[in-house]
């Protein structure tokens, strides 16, 4: 299933625009774009919303016919339990996380122990936990962690763009993680010379115009074409003013959806 994520609406939800989209507003925009899946990812207000606000958002998603995934960071047992409760509210069957949270960096031995504990409830609830590939943890170590835990409800959220900052080649990461991939963050990326030719900027670009060999990813991760959830997100730098930034973000989203629909 092809869907959108919070990072596809990064600027449209930010306080740098005059009228930021609410969560329900984002869900409505997702439906307007013809997507049936939305990943509420790293969305801080989710943890401060009241029970009635959460129920209203979940009801809006159901009424719009949009399936929900959730996204957070960290593997602390209590934190993962919180997101399992949120998954129940939204009817989500997948929670994306990362091994390290901004304020909590466990050893891999501790992370394994936390995951084993948290996954008992995830397994009972039929919810999958997908740990994202990113530069702070080499993909080989992430794969080894997933293998050691050995749960059918633990896998990988594949985002090879992140791992470039750890000097890993995207194709290598894709092939290493493919057997454990539960969903994909779909974005394109490129390097550009900085002004003065004194280095490069590594950033996002419109889907299909950058360095990401996305067809290779799909062939490797989903060789039988059975379908895997692909969540559109962007690395879009600020474009100088709100109107331009929002316009470019919307264009990138439409382009990404068209690209994924024609290549999936």
LUMTI-54657 format. One record per residue (C-alpha): residue number from 1; residue in three letters; chain; x, y, z. Coordinates in pm, whole numbers. Example, Ala and Ser with C-alpha at 12.3 -4.5 7.8 and 13.67 -1.06 7.14 Angstrom:
REC num residuo cadena   east  north     up
REC   1     ala      A   1230   -450    780
REC   2     ser      A   1367   -106    714
END
This chain:
REC num residuo cadena   east  north     up
REC   1     unk      A      0      0      0
REC   2     unk      A    126    347    -88
REC   3     unk      A     78    611    180
REC   4     unk      A    196    941    318
REC   5     unk      A    373   1021    641
REC   6     unk      A    409   1320    869
REC   7     unk      A    736   1416    699
REC   8     unk      A    544   1468    373
REC   9     unk      A    365   1750    556
REC  10     unk      A    663   1872    760
REC  11     unk      A    627   2239    665
REC  12     unk      A    250   2238    628
REC  13     unk      A    223   2133    992
REC  14     unk      A    494   2364   1122
REC  15     unk      A    447   2693   1305
REC  16     unk      A    640   2868   1026
REC  17     unk      A    324   2879    816
REC  18     unk      A     21   3094    895
REC  19     unk      A   -233   2814    931
REC  20     unk      A    -61   2485   1013
REC  21     unk      A   -256   2171    929
REC  22     unk      A   -398   1977   1220
REC  23     unk      A   -372   1600   1232
REC  24     unk      A   -726   1567   1100
REC  25     unk      A   -643   1826    833
REC  26     unk      A   -349   1614    722
REC  27     unk      A   -571   1306    707
REC  28     unk      A   -820   1496    492
REC  29     unk      A   -540   1610    260
REC  30     unk      A   -416   1251    239
REC  31     unk      A   -758   1139    122
REC  32     unk      A   -772   1423   -133
REC  33     unk      A   -447   1288   -279
REC  34     unk      A   -596    941   -313
REC  35     unk      A   -376    769    -52
REC  36     unk      A   -520    500    173
REC  37     unk      A   -245    495    438
REC  38     unk      A    -94    753    669
REC  39     unk      A    197    716    912
REC  40     unk      A    174    952   1210
REC  41     unk      A    548    972   1262
REC  42     unk      A    745   1169   1523
REC  43     unk      A    436   1382   1578
REC  44     unk      A    492   1527   1924
REC  45     unk      A    130   1638   1991
REC  46     unk      A     21   1274   1978
REC  47     unk      A    152   1226   2332
REC  48     unk      A    -31   1529   2471
REC  49     unk      A   -366   1486   2297
REC  50     unk      A   -660   1407   2523
REC  51     unk      A   -846   1078   2498
REC  52     unk      A  -1132   1248   2318
REC  53     unk      A   -893   1416   2071
REC  54     unk      A   -730   1082   1996
REC  55     unk      A  -1068    916   1945
REC  56     unk      A  -1177   1198   1715
REC  57     unk      A   -861   1163   1503
REC  58     unk      A   -899    785   1487
REC  59     unk      A  -1266    823   1388
REC  60     unk      A  -1170   1071   1116
REC  61     unk      A   -919    823    974
REC  62     unk      A  -1180    547    971
REC  63     unk      A  -1442    771    811
REC  64     unk      A  -1193    873    542
REC  65     unk      A  -1093    512    477
REC  66     unk      A   -731    571    579
REC  67     unk      A   -527    302    753
REC  68     unk      A   -286    430   1017
REC  69     unk      A     70    344   1110
REC  70     unk      A    247    512   1401
REC  71     unk      A    608    630   1435
REC  72     unk      A    824    716   1732
REC  73     unk      A   1183    686   1857
REC  74     unk      A   1333    464   2124
REC  75     unk      A   1290    115   2266
REC  76     unk      A   1222    185   2635
REC  77     unk      A    959    -65   2746
REC  78     unk      A    717    193   2890
REC  79     unk      A    746    410   2579
REC  80     unk      A    675    121   2344
REC  81     unk      A    381     23   2565
REC  82     unk      A    241    375   2524
REC  83     unk      A    256    342   2147
REC  84     unk      A     96      2   2159
REC  85     unk      A   -198    161   2341
REC  86     unk      A   -209    434   2077
REC  87     unk      A   -199    166   1807
REC  88     unk      A   -510     15   1963
REC  89     unk      A   -689    353   1950
REC  90     unk      A   -604    400   1581
REC  91     unk      A   -632     38   1476
REC  92     unk      A   -268     51   1364
REC  93     unk      A    -87   -275   1299
REC  94     unk      A    262   -125   1271
REC  95     unk      A    471    103   1490
REC  96     unk      A    796    239   1350
REC  97     unk      A   1070    323   1599
REC  98     unk      A   1445    368   1628
REC  99     unk      A   1684    197   1866
REC 100     unk      A   1811    528   2003
REC 101     unk      A   1590    811   2123
REC 102     unk      A   1720   1170   2148
REC 103     unk      A   1739   1143   2527
REC 104     unk      A   1804    770   2570
REC 105     unk      A   2081    568   2406
REC 106     unk      A   2091    214   2548
REC 107     unk      A   2359    -41   2482
REC 108     unk      A   2260   -296   2221
REC 109     unk      A   2246   -558   2496
REC 110     unk      A   1996   -346   2689
REC 111     unk      A   1804   -269   2371
REC 112     unk      A   1769   -640   2304
REC 113     unk      A   1636   -695   2655
REC 114     unk      A   1387   -409   2626
REC 115     unk      A   1265   -537   2290
REC 116     unk      A   1214   -890   2416
REC 117     unk      A   1001   -755   2700
REC 118     unk      A    798   -509   2492
REC 119     unk      A    736   -755   2210
REC 120     unk      A    542   -993   2430
REC 121     unk      A    252   -749   2424
REC 122     unk      A    308   -654   2058
REC 123     unk      A    290  -1020   1961
REC 124     unk      A    -27  -1071   2163
REC 125     unk      A   -185   -765   1999
REC 126     unk      A    -75   -858   1646
REC 127     unk      A    117   -531   1605
REC 128     unk      A    454   -517   1426
REC 129     unk      A    744   -306   1552
REC 130     unk      A    971   -185   1269
REC 131     unk      A   1309    -36   1361
REC 132     unk      A   1434    221   1112
REC 133     unk      A   1770    218    939
REC 134     unk      A   1967    533   1014
REC 135     unk      A   2318    660   1052
REC 136     unk      A   2353    619   1429
REC 137     unk      A   2342    239   1406
REC 138     unk      A   2512     50   1122
REC 139     unk      A   2263   -161    930
REC 140     unk      A   2460   -480    999
REC 141     unk      A   2420   -419   1372
REC 142     unk      A   2050   -346   1330
REC 143     unk      A   1999   -668   1136
REC 144     unk      A   2194   -863   1398
REC 145     unk      A   1973   -717   1672
REC 146     unk      A   1656   -814   1489
REC 147     unk      A   1792  -1164   1432
REC 148     unk      A   1887  -1208   1799
REC 149     unk      A   1543  -1107   1921
REC 150     unk      A   1390  -1342   1665
REC 151     unk      A   1027  -1228   1676
REC 152     unk      A    795  -1236   1375
REC 153     unk      A    661   -905   1506
REC 154     unk      A    999   -730   1490
REC 155     unk      A   1146   -606   1165
REC 156     unk      A   1294   -308    985
REC 157     unk      A   1159     17    847
REC 158     unk      A   1385     56    546
REC 159     unk      A   1513    408    475
REC 160     unk      A   1849    377    299
REC 161     unk      A   1873    755    260
REC 162     unk      A   1954    786    631
REC 163     unk      A   2248    548    620
REC 164     unk      A   2453    751    372
REC 165     unk      A   2560    972    664
REC 166     unk      A   2714    657    817
REC 167     unk      A   2910    594    495
REC 168     unk      A   2689    304    390
REC 169     unk      A   2583    261     28
REC 170     unk      A   2204    255    -11
REC 171     unk      A   2204    -57   -230
REC 172     unk      A   2411   -247     28
REC 173     unk      A   2167   -148    303
REC 174     unk      A   1866   -248     93
REC 175     unk      A   2009   -592     22
REC 176     unk      A   2118   -649    382
REC 177     unk      A   1785   -547    531
REC 178     unk      A   1546   -687    270
REC 179     unk      A   1463  -1015    450
REC 180     unk      A   1348   -822    758
REC 181     unk      A   1182   -521    596
REC 182     unk      A    827   -455    715
REC 183     unk      A    774   -117    549
REC 184     unk      A    962    148    352
REC 185     unk      A   1016    522    382
REC 186     unk      A   1009    642     23
REC 187     unk      A   1210    953    -56
REC 188     unk      A   1476   1056   -306
REC 189     unk      A   1804   1227   -224
REC 190     unk      A   2101   1394   -389
REC 191     unk      A   2424   1579   -327
REC 192     unk      A   2469   1936   -446
REC 193     unk      A   2777   2156   -441
REC 194     unk      A   2765   2433   -184
REC 195     unk      A   2827   2789   -292
REC 196     unk      A   3195   2851   -342
REC 197     unk      A   3265   2483   -414
REC 198     unk      A   3368   2418    -54
REC 199     unk      A   3169   2104      5
REC 200     unk      A   2837   1935    -60
REC 201     unk      A   2486   1947     78
REC 202     unk      A   2311   1611    113
REC 203     unk      A   1939   1669     92
REC 204     unk      A   1611   1560    -57
REC 205     unk      A   1490   1603   -411
REC 206     unk      A   1182   1524   -615
REC 207     unk      A   1121   1151   -641
REC 208     unk      A   1286   1002   -946
REC 209     unk      A   1532   1289   -994
REC 210     unk      A   1797   1193   -738
REC 211     unk      A   2043    913   -664
REC 212     unk      A   1805    658   -514
REC 213     unk      A   1763    347   -728
REC 214     unk      A   1411    286   -606
REC 215     unk      A   1327     15   -860
REC 216     unk      A   1621   -184   -718
REC 217     unk      A   1474   -141   -369
REC 218     unk      A   1136   -275   -478
REC 219     unk      A   1286   -566   -671
REC 220     unk      A   1494   -661   -369
REC 221     unk      A   1242   -608    -91
REC 222     unk      A    930   -726   -274
REC 223     unk      A   1047   -958   -554
REC 224     unk      A    708  -1129   -587
REC 225     unk      A    516   -803   -606
REC 226     unk      A    291   -896   -315
REC 227     unk      A    300   -540   -188
REC 228     unk      A    476   -367     97
REC 229     unk      A    371    -43    261
REC 230     unk      A    559    254    114
REC 231     unk      A    539    579    309
REC 232     unk      A    620    900    121
REC 233     unk      A    830   1153    312
REC 234     unk      A   1067   1433    218
REC 235     unk      A   1386   1609    317
REC 236     unk      A   1280   1948    186
REC 237     unk      A   1489   2251    292
REC 238     unk      A   1310   2578    365
REC 239     unk      A   1253   2756     34
REC 240     unk      A   1279   3114    159
REC 241     unk      A    916   3188    238
REC 242     unk      A    610   2993    356
REC 243     unk      A    411   3002     32
REC 244     unk      A    698   2874   -182
REC 245     unk      A    794   2607     69
REC 246     unk      A    441   2473    101
REC 247     unk      A    398   2478   -278
REC 248     unk      A    719   2281   -335
REC 249     unk      A    630   2034    -59
REC 250     unk      A    292   1970   -219
REC 251     unk      A    455   1927   -560
REC 252     unk      A    707   1678   -425
REC 253     unk      A    425   1479   -264
REC 254     unk      A    220   1462   -584
REC 255     unk      A    532   1365   -781
REC 256     unk      A    625   1093   -532
REC 257     unk      A    277    942   -538
REC 258     unk      A    276    937   -919
REC 259     unk      A    623    782   -923
REC 260     unk      A    537    508   -673
REC 261     unk      A    208    426   -841
REC 262     unk      A    378    387  -1178
REC 263     unk      A    669    179  -1042
REC 264     unk      A    494    -48   -792
END
